[in-house]
Amino acid sequence: MQHWIGLCHLRARSTEREKWIGGRAEAVGRLLLLAGSSDDFRNAVRDGLRQQGYDLLGVLEAGPLAEASILKAKDHAQLAQILPRVGRELPIPLGDFGDVAATSWTETDWDSLFDDATPLWA
C-alpha cells in the first residue's frame, strides 16, 4: 500500500454536501488515499465518497503520490499535514475543488462538416 492521488470528478447527492465542494453540484478535485493499484484506488474512492454523500463520476488521472504529475509546488506544505491522516477508506482532498469543464455535444450534419472542403475521393 502506498499513497495515491487522483484528479476526480464527483457529484454531491444533496445541497448540504455541495457546500464542501465549493457550492457546486459537481466538481473536480484531487483526492488522496492509500491504495495498492489503480483499480484499488478507484474502488476505494468510489466507496468512500458514497459514504460521505457523493457519487464518483470519473477518475481523470491517478497514480502513486511519488510519481504524481498533478502536484503543484505549493502542495508540499499541505501534504506534510495531510499525509498522516490518509487511510484506506475515506479520501482526503488536497486543495480546493474546481468547476467541471463544460462540454458541448451539439449535433451537426455531414454537409456542414464538409463545407468548403476538397473532395475526399478522386
N, C-alpha and C positions, 0 to 999 in steps of 0.2 A: 504494500500500500504506500502511495505517495500523494503529495498534494497535487491536485489538478485544478486548472482554471478553465472556465469556458465562457464564451460570449453567448448568452441565452436570451431567447425571445419568450416572454411569458405574458399571461393574461390573468388579471385579478378576477376572482369569482364573485366579488361583492364590492360595493363602493367603499366600504370600510377598508378593504385591502388595497384599494387604489392609492390611498394616501402614502403607503410605504414605498410605492414605485413612482413617486413624483406626481401624484394626482392623475395618473393616466389609467385607462382600462387595459392597455397593452404597453409593454416597454421592453427595451433591450438593456441588459446589464451583464457585468462579469460576476460569476459566482465561483466560489472556492469550495472544494470538498475533497475528502480522502477517497481515492479510488485506485483500482488495480489495472483498469483498462478503459478504453473509450466507451464500450458498452456499459461497464460498471458505473462510470461517471454519469452517463445519460440516464440510466435507470434510477440511480440514487437521487439525482437532481429532480427527476420527474416525481418520484415518490415523496421526497422531502418538500417540494413545492406544493404538492397536493395537500399535505398535512398542514401547510401554512396558509392555504386558501388561494392557491394559484394553479394554473394549468401551464405546463411546459409546451409551447408551440413549436419549438425547434432549438437545436444547439447549432449555432452558426460556425463556431470554431471551438475546439477544446484540445487540451494536451497537458502533459505534466508541467507543473509550475516552472521547473528548471529550464524547460525548453520553450516557454511561452513567448509568443510574438505580440500578444495583446497587452503586455505590461507597459506602463509609462514610467518615466524617470521619477515622478512624484509618488508612485505607488509603493516604493520600497519602505518608506517610513510607516505607512499604514499597514503594510504586510507584517512588519515586526510585531505590531499589536494584535493583528487578527489571527495569525497562524496558530498560536497556542489554543485558540477556540475552535479551530476547524476540525470537524469529525466526519464520520461516515454517513450520517443520516440527514442532517439539516444543512443545506447550502448556505454559505455566508457571502453576502455581497461585498465586492471590492469597488469602492467609488459609487458614483450616482448612477441611476438608471436614465436612459435616454429614449427619445422618440423612436418609433419604428419607422424605417424608411418607407415612404409612400411609393406604391407601385400602381401603374395604370394598366388595366387589361382591356382596353377598348378594342372592339372588333374593327377589322379593316377588310376590304375586298381585294381580290387579285389585281383588278385594274388600277387601283390607286397604289398598290405596292410596286407595280412596274411602270408607272407614269414616267415618260421621258427616258426610259431605259432602252438600251440597244437590245435587239432580239437575242434570245438565248440559243437559237439554233441557226444553222446556216442554210 
